């Protein structure tokens, strides 16, 4: 998904969201009134058990660490 930024004639920021819709097989552009973003990401409840079994390190948040 790609986000394009434009300004309205009043100078306020207008956010336009564009993406390819595979069902319609065309590019779609939307100007939403509101965008809701997930407040927090949490590791899967089984991540700690999987990390112990597979001996994969996790970070302080409980996510698998790269490296």
N, C-alpha and C positions, 0 to 999 in steps of 0.2 A: 504494500500500500504506500502511495506517495502523497505527500502533503504539499500543496501549493499555497503560498501566502499572497494575498492581495489587499489593497486598501480601498475602502468605499469612498464616495465623494465627500463624506463628512470627515474623513481622516481616521476613522476607527478601523481596527484590523478585522478583516473578514477572512476566515479560514475556509479553504476549499479542499476537500478530500477527493482524490481521484484513485481509481483502482480498475483493474480488468475483471469483468464479470464473466466467468467461464460458462455460465448458463446462457446468458444473452450473447456471448462471444463478441463483446464490445467494451470499450472504455467507458466508465461511468464517472461523472463528477457530481459531488454533492456539496451543498453549503449548509452544514448542520446548525441548528440553533444551540445545541449543547453537545459536548463530547464527554462521555463518562469514562474515566480511567480507573483501572483496578487500584485500590488503595495500597495494598501490600501483597507481595509474593511470599509464599511460605513453602518450604520444602514438603514433599510428599510425606505423609505420616510413616511410611515404611522406609524412608531414606536412611535412617540411622541403622536399622537392621540390615539393609542391603549393603551399606558401607562396611559393616563388620564382617559379613559373610564373604564379600568380594575383596575385602581389604583395600577399600578406596577411601582416601582422605576426604574429610568434609571441612568446610570453613566454620567460622564461629557462629554463623547463622543456621548451619545444618545442611547447606547445599553441597553437592559434590564439588570438590575443588579441582581445577585444571592444573596438573603438574605433579 
